[in-house]
Amino acid sequence: KPPPGKCVHCCNHADKRNWDHVFPESWYPTDTPQNLEKWKIPSCLKCNREYGVLEQELLIRLALCLDPNSSKNRGVIERAMRSIEPSKAKGQGDRRARQAKREQLQREMMVGNNIPSQGIYPGLGERWFRPVEHRAAIPVRADHVRKLCEKIVRGIVYLEDAQYIEPPYHIEFLALTDSGAEGFVESLDKFGQVLSRGPGIVVRRAVAHEDGISSLWEITIFGQLVMYATVTRDG
């Protein structure tokens, strides 16, 4: 375990820290090379625990929206679905928890005309040209996606630059359509650095030379979930 020190997530001092994966281990496709180093950062126990719950909840919902034929998420959908399969439980309590989560998702599922036309996350909408009555959707919490994006940005800045993102700097998460992201993409094409963790995870960032922290980010997971972010200085 890492020694006492600052948590990359909350930037507070922690007497006890452990290693937290920048990208959860369960999010890596099965095609990921076995010898690939998976990014890890020191985290306080509280942040690590909270992110673990958030990431598991988010993965289950995202898995329901992924293209099952894509090699960029191979094995991820099956892994997520096993986590809500009561027959795969290790004990009675685990079985009840899996069943409860399964029933919750079934209650929240929207079908056909009940699916709103607004608020669909870019890249996760209907891609199979099915009739409206055959379509289904599941809600995903916006703050979960935002926190995941912030975690990834903080983790990579720590690993690449040995810096923490703390005041006066802050991270802003953006969910952009292809047309809305044109300015980001153009800047990243010209000045961006590409960081990849196998077939399903690609990060591009362009860092300002003036301070080495201000930056633009594009984070692509499973080839479908694309998150944009900026790191800027207040004022």
KANOR-V82885 format. One record per residue. N is the residue number from 1. RES is the residue in three letters. PSI is psi in whole degrees, 0 to 359 (999 if undefined). OMEGA is omega in degrees with one decimal (999 if undefined). BURIAL is b if it has 9 or more other ideal C-beta (glycine too) atoms within 8 Angstrom, else e. Layout:
BEGIN
n-><N | N>
res-><RES | RES>
psi-><PSI | PSI>
omega-><OMEGA | OMEGA>
burial-><BURIAL | BURIAL>
END
This chain:
BEGIN
n-><1 | 2 | 3 | 4 | 5 | 6 | 7 | 8 | 9 | 10 | 11 | 12 | 13 | 14 | 15 | 16 | 17 | 18 | 19 | 20 | 21 | 22 | 23 | 24 | 25 | 26 | 27 | 28 | 29 | 30 | 31 | 32 | 33 | 34 | 35 | 36 | 37 | 38 | 39 | 40 | 41 | 42 | 43 | 44 | 45 | 46 | 47 | 48 | 49 | 50 | 51 | 52 | 53 | 54 | 55 | 56 | 57 | 58 | 59 | 60 | 61 | 62 | 63 | 64 | 65 | 66 | 67 | 68 | 69 | 70 | 71 | 72 | 73 | 74 | 75 | 76 | 77 | 78 | 79 | 80 | 81 | 82 | 83 | 84 | 85 | 86 | 87 | 88 | 89 | 90 | 91 | 92 | 93 | 94 | 95 | 96 | 97 | 98 | 99 | 100 | 101 | 102 | 103 | 104 | 105 | 106 | 107 | 108 | 109 | 110 | 111 | 112 | 113 | 114 | 115 | 116 | 117 | 118 | 119 | 120 | 121 | 122 | 123 | 124 | 125 | 126 | 127 | 128 | 129 | 130 | 131 | 132 | 133 | 134 | 135 | 136 | 137 | 138 | 139 | 140 | 141 | 142 | 143 | 144 | 145 | 146 | 147 | 148 | 149 | 150 | 151 | 152 | 153 | 154 | 155 | 156 | 157 | 158 | 159 | 160 | 161 | 162 | 163 | 164 | 165 | 166 | 167 | 168 | 169 | 170 | 171 | 172 | 173 | 174 | 175 | 176 | 177 | 178 | 179 | 180 | 181 | 182 | 183 | 184 | 185 | 186 | 187 | 188 | 189 | 190 | 191 | 192 | 193 | 194 | 195 | 196 | 197 | 198 | 199 | 200 | 201 | 202 | 203 | 204 | 205 | 206 | 207 | 208 | 209 | 210 | 211 | 212 | 213 | 214 | 215 | 216 | 217 | 218 | 219 | 220 | 221 | 222 | 223 | 224 | 225 | 226 | 227 | 228 | 229 | 230 | 231 | 232 | 233 | 234 | 235>
res-><LYS | PRO | PRO | PRO | GLY | LYS | CYS | VAL | HIS | CYS | CYS | ASN | HIS | ALA | ASP | LYS | ARG | ASN | TRP | ASP | HIS | VAL | PHE | PRO | GLU | SER | TRP | TYR | PRO | THR | ASP | THR | PRO | GLN | ASN | LEU | GLU | LYS | TRP | LYS | ILE | PRO | SER | CYS | LEU | LYS | CYS | ASN | ARG | GLU | TYR | GLY | VAL | LEU | GLU | GLN | GLU | LEU | LEU | ILE | ARG | LEU | ALA | LEU | CYS | LEU | ASP | PRO | ASN | SER | SER | LYS | ASN | ARG | GLY | VAL | ILE | GLU | ARG | ALA | MET | ARG | SER | ILE | GLU | PRO | SER | LYS | ALA | LYS | GLY | GLN | GLY | ASP | ARG | ARG | ALA | ARG | GLN | ALA | LYS | ARG | GLU | GLN | LEU | GLN | ARG | GLU | MET | MET | VAL | GLY | ASN | ASN | ILE | PRO | SER | GLN | GLY | ILE | TYR | PRO | GLY | LEU | GLY | GLU | ARG | TRP | PHE | ARG | PRO | VAL | GLU | HIS | ARG | ALA | ALA | ILE | PRO | VAL | ARG | ALA | ASP | HIS | VAL | ARG | LYS | LEU | CYS | GLU | LYS | ILE | VAL | ARG | GLY | ILE | VAL | TYR | LEU | GLU | ASP | ALA | GLN | TYR | ILE | GLU | PRO | PRO | TYR | HIS | ILE | GLU | PHE | LEU | ALA | LEU | THR | ASP | SER | GLY | ALA | GLU | GLY | PHE | VAL | GLU | SER | LEU | ASP | LYS | PHE | GLY | GLN | VAL | LEU | SER | ARG | GLY | PRO | GLY | ILE | VAL | VAL | ARG | ARG | ALA | VAL | ALA | HIS | GLU | ASP | GLY | ILE | SER | SER | LEU | TRP | GLU | ILE | THR | ILE | PHE | GLY | GLN | LEU | VAL | MET | TYR | ALA | THR | VAL | THR | ARG | ASP | GLY>
psi-><151 | 154 | 173 | 147 | 196 | 141 | 131 | 330 | 302 | 349 | 17 | 154 | 139 | 130 | 329 | 125 | 157 | 177 | 134 | 134 | 130 | 314 | 125 | 142 | 324 | 351 | 350 | 129 | 158 | 343 | 356 | 130 | 137 | 330 | 7 | 129 | 124 | 125 | 132 | 146 | 153 | 133 | 147 | 160 | 323 | 311 | 319 | 316 | 315 | 320 | 326 | 316 | 314 | 314 | 323 | 317 | 316 | 321 | 316 | 316 | 319 | 323 | 328 | 347 | 359 | 155 | 114 | 349 | 1 | 135 | 346 | 354 | 24 | 124 | 342 | 316 | 314 | 319 | 317 | 320 | 328 | 330 | 345 | 19 | 108 | 327 | 346 | 4 | 154 | 349 | 178 | 317 | 317 | 322 | 317 | 320 | 318 | 318 | 319 | 317 | 320 | 315 | 324 | 314 | 321 | 322 | 323 | 348 | 134 | 140 | 143 | 231 | 350 | 351 | 124 | 149 | 342 | 155 | 10 | 127 | 132 | 132 | 348 | 9 | 189 | 128 | 4 | 5 | 36 | 155 | 151 | 320 | 346 | 2 | 152 | 153 | 155 | 137 | 144 | 131 | 127 | 323 | 334 | 317 | 318 | 314 | 323 | 315 | 314 | 319 | 316 | 315 | 312 | 318 | 316 | 322 | 321 | 315 | 319 | 325 | 357 | 40 | 155 | 144 | 107 | 165 | 139 | 11 | 149 | 160 | 134 | 123 | 142 | 131 | 107 | 144 | 172 | 318 | 323 | 338 | 6 | 318 | 318 | 309 | 319 | 316 | 320 | 326 | 324 | 317 | 0 | 149 | 137 | 128 | 126 | 142 | 57 | 192 | 341 | 358 | 116 | 131 | 133 | 138 | 147 | 120 | 136 | 133 | 335 | 316 | 349 | 6 | 313 | 133 | 163 | 144 | 143 | 119 | 119 | 123 | 134 | 12 | 3 | 317 | 110 | 125 | 137 | 151 | 158 | 148 | 118 | 161 | 131 | 141 | 999>
omega-><177.4 | 179.4 | 175.3 | -178.6 | -175.5 | 174.8 | -179.5 | -176.2 | -174.1 | 178.8 | 174.5 | 176.6 | 178.4 | 176.6 | 178.0 | 177.4 | 170.5 | -177.1 | 177.8 | 178.3 | 177.1 | 170.1 | -178.2 | -178.1 | -178.4 | -179.4 | -179.2 | 176.7 | 179.7 | 177.2 | 179.7 | 179.2 | -176.8 | -177.3 | 179.1 | 177.4 | 179.1 | -174.0 | 176.6 | -178.5 | 178.3 | -175.4 | 170.8 | -175.3 | -178.2 | -179.8 | -179.4 | -179.5 | -177.6 | 178.4 | 178.3 | 178.8 | -178.6 | -175.6 | 177.9 | 177.8 | -178.1 | -178.8 | -178.8 | -177.7 | 178.5 | -178.3 | 179.3 | -176.5 | -174.6 | 175.8 | -176.1 | -178.3 | -177.2 | 176.9 | -177.1 | 175.1 | -174.2 | 178.9 | -176.1 | -178.5 | -179.5 | 179.8 | -179.7 | -178.5 | 176.2 | -177.2 | 176.9 | 178.0 | -176.4 | -177.5 | 179.5 | -175.7 | -179.2 | -179.5 | -176.1 | 179.7 | 178.2 | 180.0 | 179.0 | -179.4 | 179.2 | 179.9 | 179.5 | 178.5 | 179.0 | 179.7 | 177.3 | 179.5 | 178.6 | 178.3 | -174.8 | -178.2 | 177.1 | -174.3 | 172.5 | -176.3 | 177.3 | 179.0 | -179.9 | 179.2 | 180.0 | 173.8 | 177.2 | -175.1 | 179.8 | 178.5 | -178.1 | -179.1 | -179.3 | -178.9 | -173.7 | 175.9 | 178.7 | 173.1 | -176.2 | -176.1 | 179.6 | -176.7 | 177.4 | -179.6 | 179.1 | 179.0 | 175.9 | -177.0 | -178.6 | -178.3 | 176.8 | 178.8 | 179.6 | -179.0 | 176.8 | 178.8 | 179.7 | 179.6 | -178.9 | 179.6 | 179.5 | -177.8 | -178.2 | 176.6 | 177.9 | -176.3 | -176.0 | -170.8 | -178.6 | -179.9 | 174.6 | 174.6 | -178.8 | -177.2 | 13.1 | 179.9 | 176.2 | -179.4 | 173.1 | 178.8 | 180.0 | 172.5 | -171.5 | 170.9 | 179.4 | -179.9 | 179.9 | -176.9 | -174.2 | 179.6 | 176.6 | -174.9 | 179.9 | 179.6 | -179.8 | 176.6 | -176.7 | -168.9 | -170.7 | 171.0 | -178.0 | 176.2 | -175.9 | 174.2 | 179.1 | -172.1 | -173.2 | -172.6 | 178.7 | 179.0 | 171.8 | 177.7 | 175.0 | -173.3 | 177.5 | 179.9 | -174.1 | -177.0 | 178.1 | -179.8 | 179.0 | -170.5 | 172.7 | -174.9 | 169.1 | -176.7 | -178.5 | -179.5 | -179.7 | -177.8 | -176.6 | -178.9 | -179.4 | 179.3 | 176.1 | -179.2 | 171.4 | 169.5 | -176.6 | 179.7 | 178.8 | 176.7 | 999>
burial-><e | e | e | e | b | b | b | b | b | e | b | e | e | b | e | e | b | b | b | b | b | b | b | b | e | b | b | b | b | e | b | b | e | e | e | e | e | b | b | e | b | b | b | b | b | e | b | b | e | e | b | b | e | b | b | b | b | b | b | b | b | b | b | b | b | b | e | e | e | b | e | b | b | b | b | b | b | e | b | b | b | e | b | b | b | e | e | e | b | e | e | e | e | b | b | e | b | b | b | e | b | b | e | e | b | e | e | e | b | b | b | e | e | e | b | e | e | e | e | b | b | b | e | b | e | e | e | e | e | e | e | e | e | e | b | e | b | b | e | b | e | e | e | b | b | b | b | b | b | b | b | b | b | b | b | b | b | b | b | e | e | e | e | b | b | e | e | e | b | b | b | e | b | e | b | b | e | e | e | e | b | e | e | b | b | e | b | b | e | e | e | b | e | e | b | e | b | b | e | b | b | b | b | b | b | b | b | b | e | e | e | e | b | b | b | b | b | b | b | b | b | b | b | b | b | b | b | b | b | b | b | e | e | e | e>
END
